[in-house]
Amino acid sequence: MTKSSVAGVVEIVALADDHAEPDDAQQRFLALSFPAKHGAAAIKHLTATCGSLADLGFPHLKRMKRDSAAPQRLLALVLPLPDGADESDTDILSEDARASLVTQFEGHLGVVDVLKRGPKTREAWEAHTKEWPLIFHASVAAEQQDEVITEEESMTMKDLARLAKELAAREPENRADSCCALGCLVVDPAAPLECRVVADSEQQQSSNEVFRPIFHAVMKALDGVARRDRERESAKHPRREGECEAARGTSRPGRGEESYLCTGYDVYLDTEPCAMCAMALVHSRARRVVFATLNASNGALASAHRLHTIKSLNHRYRVFHAQLCSQDEEKS
C-alpha cells in the first residue's frame, strides 16, 4: 500500500489489513459493582489476582468508574471475556474467585462493553471516554502529523536518489546478484544544498576483509557519519598529552540529542535495503529512507517486508520510492 505520490516519489506505508477491526470496536469485560468505600482495596485485589489492565493488553482503559445505575457504588473491570461468554463463564474466573469478590467487597458481577483499542485522536478519546474512562497517549497520533511532501521537495529527493545510483555504478563490486544497495548517501536536510551530504558509501572503502560480508553500502555510509562525529569531537576537545581516549570520553557530557548517528538525517539508496541495513537505519534514528529501485528478493521496506511499519519498534522512519523514469536517467 502507498500513502501518496508526488512527482514520482511514492511513500511506502503499512499494508491494508482486510481483517482490521474498526476504531470503535468493543471488548466485553467481566465487571464488579460494589460500594465506593471498598474502592482502594478492590483495585489492589484485582491488580494482584487478575493483573493490571496494561498486562492484559488494555493500557488505554481505567480500571474503575462510578456506577451510573447506582451513584454510591463503583464499577471495576475484572477480566476480558471471549466472544460469546458471559458473567457466569467459570473458564474466565473460578467459582471460588467469584465468591471471594462478591463476599469481600459486597458486590455483584455483570458485564460491560468498553473500547477495545486505544483512541488514535483526542477527538476519539473525548467521544469514547464518556462511556468508559480512557487514558489518551498523545504519541499514538504521531503518524497523523507527517509533513506533506511538496513537488519541489520530491524533485530534490529524486536528484539525490540519482546520485546514489551514480555511486552504485562506480562501486567495484557492482553486480546483478547483490542482495542490497550499492550506493548510499546520508543527507542533512537542514543544511545548505551545497553541503547537505554528510557521508556516502564511496568515501568508506574498507581494506579489512574480515568485515566485507556485512559491510554493505549503508554500513559504509554510517561508518562515515561516525567517523565525521569522532573527528568533530576531537577538534573540539583535543587530547592532552598522555590522556587516553577512554578518559576523555568519561570527562565530558554526552552529545544529548545528537547521540544517535542519523537523528534528523535522510538516507538515499540506489536500491531498497536488506533487513540488516534497514534495521541499522532504525538504530541510527534516520528520519527518511529513499530508494530508487525495488529489491524483490531481499527488500525489507517495500518488497519482501515492510520493516518500518512494525509498531513495536522504538523508532520508525518514513520510506519513499523515488521512481526514476528514462528521462530522469538521461539527466544523470
Secondary structure, 3 states (H helix, E strand, C coil): CEEEEECCEEEECCCCCCCCCCCCCEEEEEEEEEEHHHHHHHHHHHHHHHCCCCCCCCCCECCEEECCCCCCEEEEEEEECCCCCCCCCCCCCCHHHHHHHHHHCCCEEEEEEEECCCCCCHHHHHHHCCCCCECCCHHHHHHHHCCCCCHHHHHHHHHHHHHHHHHHHHCCCCCCCCCCCCCEEEECCCCCHHHCEEEECCCCCCCCHHHHHHCCHHHHHHHHHHHHHHHHHHHHCCCCCCCCHHHHHHHCCCCHHHCCCCCCCEEEEEECCCHHHHHHHHHCCCCEEEEEECCCCCCCCCCCCCHHHCCCCCCCCEEEEECCCHHHHHHC
